[in-house]
Every structure is written in structure tokens, then in C-alpha cells.
Amino acid sequence: MNLLSKFDEDGALTDQPTRDVLKQLLESLAAWTRQLRGESVVSQ
């Protein structure tokens, strides 16, 4: 599978496994940022 096949003609990411990985990475980044700020972290 090449990179272009993961996106539709409008540029939206359509590959679900890639979407899931990006979602997890962004959730982890948000949790880490909250931790650095001293805010409470809620596990999901």
C-alpha cells in the first residue's frame, strides 16, 4: 500500500489502521502535555 492510497481525493485520511495509530499518538501526546503542566491525567 502506498501513501496516496491512504487518502481520498479531498486529502482526508481514509486508512483506518493509520487513523488508529495517529489517534493513539495524539492521545499520548495530550496526556504527556497535561503531565508536564502538572494536571491530572485520566487513563482511557
C-alpha positions in Angstrom: 0.0 0.0 0.0 1.4 3.4 -0.9 0.9 6.7 0.8 -1.6 8.0 -1.7 -3.9 5.1 -1.2 -4.4 6.1 2.4 -6.1 9.4 1.4 -9.2 10.2 -0.6 -9.4 12.8 -3.4 -10.1 15.6 -0.9 -7.0 14.8 1.2 -8.8 13.1 4.1 -7.1 10.2 5.7 -9.2 7.1 5.0 -6.9 4.2 6.1 -8.4 3.1 9.5 -5.3 1.4 10.9 -3.3 4.6 10.2 -6.1 6.7 11.8 -6.0 4.5 14.9 -2.2 4.9 15.3 -2.4 8.6 14.9 -5.3 8.8 17.4 -3.2 6.9 20.0 -0.2 9.0 19.4 -2.1 12.3 19.8 -3.9 11.0 22.9 -0.5 10.1 24.4 0.9 13.5 23.5 -2.0 15.2 25.2 -1.6 13.1 28.3 2.1 13.8 28.4 1.5 17.6 28.0 -1.0 17.5 30.9 1.5 15.7 33.0 4.2 18.3 32.2 1.7 21.0 33.2 1.0 19.2 36.5 -2.5 18.5 35.6 -4.2 15.2 36.4 -4.1 12.6 33.7 -7.1 10.4 33.1 -6.3 7.0 31.6 -8.6 5.8 28.8 
